[in-house]
Every structure is written in structure tokens, then in C-alpha cells.
Amino acid sequence: MDTQVTTLPREVIKRSAERAPFDARKIRFAIERAGSATGEFAADEAALLAAQDADTQPIQDLLAWLPEHLAEDLSIPKLAAVANLSERHFSRRFKAEVGVGPGEHVEAVRLESACRLLESTQLTIEQLAHLCGFGAVETMNRAFRRRLGTTPIQHRHHFNHALAVSAMEDGANEP
């Protein structure tokens, strides 16, 4: 069987980029991987690359599953198993589809959950750290300081103070 490799010129790639930016990223990646000095790449390489990313459902399902399982082990091996992908393929696809690595995303979802609980419950900081999957209060404190520039206690105090001021203003505005 005789196979012939078809190449696509830069003009075709540019038109693709204007119509579908996400696909254009894949195409640019394929050009870089092919290492072509002429700016052309094999069409079958592009097809293989597109096929790898054609099914985004495992990542979408994982993102929907994640908030309900924050207290569990959310390591790369566990997340890859939930998505039914190899660890390496999972990490690459997750970053390509979500824009950040799995660990960074998990921490962001845990922080968001902790903030909501701090604002809406009277659970202790220890309980929140456990419920949101931080394990220890110190780990949650570090994440809050690094990403939000505050601590969980300061966040709760600020939110409760803002609620009290808002309630007083609402009461003063009523006839």
C-alpha cells in the first residue's frame, strides 16, 4: 500500500485560525511538533491530534463530579482513574481544556467551596478544612494566603461585618 502525505500551507492554517481559535491551537501545535521549516505539516498528523481531543466528555464529567468529592483523595492518579484516562494523557488534556493544571484547579474549587461555607455557615475552621479536602487548617490557611491574600478567619470576619453593615443600611432605609 502506497501512502502519500498531504501538506497544508500556512494560508489554510490561517483561515482555520480565524474560524475556530481552539482548533487553530491544535494546528499550531502540530506545526511545532512536525518541526517543519516551511510551515506545512502532514494532514494525517493533524487528524490524529484532533482525534485525541475529539472527546472532551471525560473532562467535563470530571469537572461536574469534582465539587461533590472535595474531601476525597484528588490526586492525579485518582482524577485520571475517574476520567478513565492515563495519568499523562489526563494531565495534558485537562490543562488544554481547562487552562490550568489539575492540582491548581482542585485547589481553586476547594477554596471556592471554603469561601462559600465560611460566608454561609458557622462551621469551625477545622471542620471546613476537612469538608473542603485541605486536610489540615494550616494547609487551608496557606492556600487562602497564597491565592486570596487573607486567612479563613479574616474572610469570615470581613463577610460577617459586610452582612451586618448591609443589614443596618437596609433597616435604616425602611420607612
C-alpha positions, 0 to 999 in steps of 0.5 A: 500500500502506497501512502502519500502525505498531504501538506497544508500551507500556512494560508489554510492554517490561517483561515482555520485560525480565524474560524475556530481559535481552539482548533487553530491551537491544535494546528499550531501545535502540530506545526511545532511538533512536525518541526517543519521549516516551511510551515506545512505539516502532514494532514494525517498528523493533524487528524490524529491530534484532533482525534485525541481531543475529539472527546472532551466528555471525560473532562467535563464529567470530571469537572461536574463530579469534582465539587461533590468529592472535595474531601476525597483523595484528588490526586492525579492518579485518582482524577485520571482513574475517574476520567478513565484516562492515563495519568499523562494523557489526563494531565495534558488534556485537562490543562488544554481544556481547562487552562490550568493544571489539575492540582491548581484547579482542585485547589481553586474549587476547594477554596471556592467551596471554603469561601462559600461555607465560611460566608454561609455557615458557622462551621469551625475552621477545622471542620471546613478544612476537612469538608473542603479536602485541605486536610489540615487548617494550616494547609487551608490557611496557606492556600487562602494566603497564597491565592486570596491574600487573607486567612479563613478567619479574616474572610469570615470576619470581613463577610460577617461585618459586610452582612451586618453593615448591609443589614443596618443600611437596609433597616435604616432605609425602611420607612 
